[in-house]
Amino acid sequence: MTRAFKPEEMWRWLVAVAAVTVVIFGTLYLRLLLLLFYPFLKDLAEPTAGFLMSSLIVLAGSLLAPQHRLVTAIVLFVLATFLGPFLLYFHLMGTGVGGLVAVGLVTWWFSPRHTARSAFWIGGAACAALAVFVGLVHARYVDRPAHPEPLPYQLTFALGPAASRVTAFYRYNLGGVFISSEGLCRIDAKPDVIAALVHGLGLQSTNAVPQRFWHMPPYYWPRSMSAGAQAFQSPAFSAEGLGPMGTSYFLLHDRAQERAFVWCKSAF
C-alpha cells in the first residue's frame, strides 16, 4: 500500500531545495570574493570553496529532507560532484572530499544501527578524508608537484630571441584584488639568458632583498642568499602592497643553480 503524501513533507522538500540553492549561490559568491576581491591564495581558495560547496549542499538538503535522507545525501553528492567541477569549475578533489565527508556524517547520524562501533568507523573515515583534504591543500600551497608552464607573453617579449633557450618556467599565483595580481616565477636558464631578461625588463641592481621574499610558499623558493647570487628590481617595485600602477618585478639570480626567482606585481 502506498503511503499518503503529506503537505508538510512537500513544504520540507521545498525548504531543502531552497537551502541547496542558497548554498550553491553562497559558495559561488564566497569563491568570487576570495579570488577576485581579496588577496587570498588561489591554490588555497579553490579546494576550500569546493569542499564547502559540496559538503554544505549534501548536509543542507539531506538534513532538511523529511525522509530518505541517506538517498538524498547520495543524490546531492553526485549532483555537487558534477555541478561543481564540470559546470562551475570548482576544484574536483576538494569537491569530492567535501561531499564524501558529508555523506559519511549523514550515514552515521541517521543509521538505525547508531552504535559506538559505527561511530568509530564513520568518524575514522571522515577524519581520513579530512586528512587527505588538508594534505591536498598543503601540497597546492607549496606547489608540489610543480608543473612547468609556457613562458607568458611579457617575459617572451622581454627575452626576445633568447626566450627559446629557457629550459623550464614555473609560476605560482599569490592572488590579488580584482584585476590586480601578484605572483612568483622560477626561470631555469643560462646566466646570459637571465641577463637578457634583466635588460629586457629594465631592472636595476640592488643590494636590499625584502625580508618577505625569503618566506614565499613554493617549496623550490630560496630561503637565503646563496653565494654569487644577484638581486635586481624595477625602479617602482615595492615589497609592501601592490605598489604603483603597472607591472613591477623583483628578481634574484642564482647563478650557481642557473635559476632566476621573480616576484611580479601587476597593479591596475
Secondary structure, 3 states (H helix, E strand, C coil): CCCCCCHHHHHHHHHHHHHHHHHHHHHHHHHHHHHHCCCCCHHHHHHHHHHHHHHHHHHHHHHHCCCCHHHHHHHHHHHHHHHHHHHCCCCHHHHHHHHHHHHHHHHHHHCCCCCHHHHHHHHHHHHHHHHHHHHHHHHHHCCCCCCCCCCCHHHHHHHHHHHHHCCEEEEEECCCCCCCEEEEEEEECCHHHHHHHHHHHCCEEECCCCHHHHHCCCCCCCCCCCCCCEEEECCCCCCCCCCCCEEEEEEEEECCCCEEEEEEEEEC
